[in-house]
Amino acid sequence: MLLTGKNIVKVVCSCNNIFVEDLGVMTPADKIIDTAIQMKADVVGLSGLITPSLDEMVFVADKMEKAGLKMPLLIGGATTSKMHTAVKVAPRYNGSVVHVLDASRSVSVISSLLDPKNQEDFKADVADEYEELREEHYSGLEERKYVTLKTARQRMLEVDFVKLPPVSKPSFLGVKKLVDFSIDKVLPYIDWNPFFQVWQLRGKYPNRGYPKIFNDKDVGSEAKKLFDEANLLLEGYAKNKTLKLNGVIGFWPANTVGDDIELYSDDEVRDDSTRIETLHTLRQQAEKEADDATYLAMSDFVAPKGIKDYVGMFAVTAGIGADELIESHKKDLDDYGAIMSEALADRLAEAFAELLHEDVRREHWGYASAETLSAEDLIKIKYQGIRPAPGYPSQPDHSEKWVMWNVLKAEEVGIELTESLAMTPAASVSGLYFAHEQSQYFAVGKIQRDQAEDYAKRKSLSKLESEKWLRPVLAYDTEI
């Protein structure tokens, strides 16, 4: 099998006598195809973490078709789905295309695809299922209803910023760097549930989730053993500074202008002369049944000009040193150590972001200085304010990261953006801070052509650029 994008697939396959050639992440399509031909690969597997990866998978499938390849193509990763695979990827390639839900399923799928007796039946079943999904998708598009952008704006969330004024001014404006942050301080904020999911450990109800999983009769002992080994490694990382945690946070005077949020360099003078950047937001357009329903955009949570308000941003990483650590394990043929290191770096990055948000609420911004929440409360988001991020449901456009990096200067603490706007090191987290009590998480969902064109104009993007970044949420089909 030829693999690009997901180390744990290699571990699972190798344990089942399936040889995997791992090409790593962000591998060019031509290299994937050339290697597949040279190695006479039986299967090619692609895994995507962020939404631009979805377009890249379609591009790879298209290139494989043009190259005349016939081997099966497996699609997996956090941003993928069976529907996307059926609608966008499979039609581009005449070979068998199969979505794999997680790493643990890869072995059975590959076995079915390569079984001389049953492979044709399996491929036919998948093709029939995907044809039904495509029909379901396109009929669903015809049935869905949307409001115009004008109507959505008329029914925006109208916050009374006089009765419910913005929170107090942050303790500082501008950027503050956090270099070589203490791992020990971050450890209590780790959410262990995704860690166990990496290893495909899921307890049966009611023992799902940490720490109840330790009581599960099937996976409890294995989960506890893994947990103890992970904590020993974390102690070593902290003691030996194997991994380095860096971050940056910033706050700026901000006001909403239409569906955009302007950032200023001056707290008193808020106009074009002091505007340093603009955050562009998207508004919900899928029709809602309730007559009093609102159509949200993140700009609704920031006060208009004339009322002082602020917006924060952050970027953190636990990946400084992670690549070297993972590579050292690979050189020793220690796949377990490589996956463990990668999983723990990811957990530390998420925990760092959680701790930093708490520090923002209690100190840096200080609007909830008396807050006392448990770890479970944090996971359930029982605090005031939100920290959405580009590429996620409240703002699906990854290109808004450029705005963040322009003002945060996150590369100065070692966090950079790739061409496809993935963060590097991979164990990194970034986002925005909104503090108003009515700010809330929401999903933009699908949008109409009128908003896509308006958004492109506001951002000075070409139609092609706009549709590239907005493709996952467009309620109409476009050619890739």
Residue, then its C-alpha position, 0 to 999 in steps of 0.5 A: m500500500l502507498l500511503t500519504g498523510k496518516n501514520i497510524v494507518k501504517v502501524v495498523c496495516s504493518c501489524n497485519n502484514i500489509f507493507v506500507e510505503d509512507l510518503g508523509v504529509m503534503t505530498p505532491a500528486d506527481k510524486i504519489i503517482d510516480t511512486a505508485i507506478q514504480m512500486k507497482a502499488d496495490v492500493v493508494g491511500l490519502s488522508g486529509l486533516i484540513t478542508p483544502s485537503l479535500d480539493e487536493m484529493v480530487f486533484v490526485a484522483d483526477k491525475m491518477e485517472k489521466a495517468g491510466l492507473k487502476m489500483p484502488l484509492l482509499i480516502g480517509g482523515a478528519t475532514t473527509s466523509k463517505m458523501h464527499t468521497a462519493v460525490k467529489v472523488a469517485p466520479r474523477y477516477n475509474g478505479s475503485v474509490v473507498h472512504v475509510l472511516d478510521a485507521s482500524r477499518s483500513v485492514s478489512v477494506i484492503s483485504s476485501l479489495l485484494d481478495p481474488k474471490n470477493q474483490e469484484d463483488f466488494k467493488a460493485d457494492v461500493a460503487d452501487e452505494y456511492e451512486e445512491l449517495r450521489e443521487e441522495h446528495y443532488s436530490g437534497l440540494e434541490e429540496r433545500k431552501y435558503v434565504t437571500l443574503k439581504t434577508a439573512r442580514q435583515r434577520m441577524l442577531e441584533v445585540d443591544f450593546v447599550k443594555l449589554p455592553p462589551v466587556s472591559k478593555p483587555s489588560f494589554l493591546g497588541v501582541k504578547k509572546l509565550v516562549d518555552f511555556s511550562i508543560d507541567k502547567v498544561l498537563p491538568y488541561i489535557d482532554w484524554n478522550p481524543f487520545f484513546q480514540v487515536w488508539q481505537l480504544r472505545g469503551k462500551y456504554p456507560n464506560r465511554g470516555y475518560p476516566k470511565i474507560f478504565n472500568d471497561k471489561d474489554v479495553g479498560s486494562e489496555a487503556k490504563k496501561l496506555f495512559d500510564e505510559a503516556n504520563l511517563l513520557l510526558e514527565g520525560y518531555a517536561k524534565n528533558k525539554t524534549l518538546k517545547l511549547n510556544g505561543v502568542i496572544g494578542f488583542w486589538p480595538a475592533n468594531t463591526v462594519g457590515d459582516d466584517i470586523e475591523l481591527y485598529s491600531d488606536d483605541e481612540v481613533r477607529d477609522d481607515s487611518t488606523r485600520i490595520e486588518t479586517l476579519h471577514t465573516l460568513r452568515q447563515q443562509a439555510e432557511k429556518e422554520a421559526d419566524d423569529a429565527t436569526y441568521l448568525a455571523m461572527s460579526d454579530f458579536v462585536a459592537p459597531k463603531g461608536i462603542k468600544d469593543y475588542v477582539g483577541m487572537f492566539a496561536v500555540t504549538a506543542g510541536i517544537g521538537a516533535d518532528e525530530l522526536i517522531e523521526s528518531h522513533k521511525k529510524d529505530l523502527d519504533d512505530y508505537g513510539a512515533i504514534m505516541s509522540e505525535a498523539l501526545a504533542d497534539r494533546l499538549a497543543e489542545a491543552f495549551a489552548e485551553l489553559l491560555h483561554e482560561d488565562v484570557r478570561r481570568e487575567h489577560w482580558g479579565y472579564a471572568s476573573a472570579e471564574t472557577l470551572s472544573a476540567e469537565d466544565l471546560i470540555k462542556i464549554k460552560y464559560q463566557g466567550i468563544r474561541p472559533a477558528p478559520g476552517y471550522p463551522s463558524q468560519p469555514d474559510h481557512s484563508e482568514k488565517w492570513v489575517m491572523w498571521n499578519v497581526l499575530k506574527a506567529e512565525e516569530v514563535g515558530i508557528e508557520l502556515t503552509e501553502s494550503l494554510a495548514m499550521t506547522p508544526a502540526a501540533s498547533v492550535s489557533g483561533l479568535y477570542f470573542a468575549h461578549e455574553q451573547s457570543q456563541y458557537f454555530a455552524v454557517g452551513k451552506i451558503q448561496r451564490d449571492q453571498a459567495e460573490d459578495y464575500a469575494k468582493r469584500k475580500s478582493l478575491s477572484k471568483l476562482e479564489s473565493e470558490k476554492w476556499l469556500r467550496p465546502v459550504l457552497a450550496y451549488d456545484t462548481e468545477i474544480 
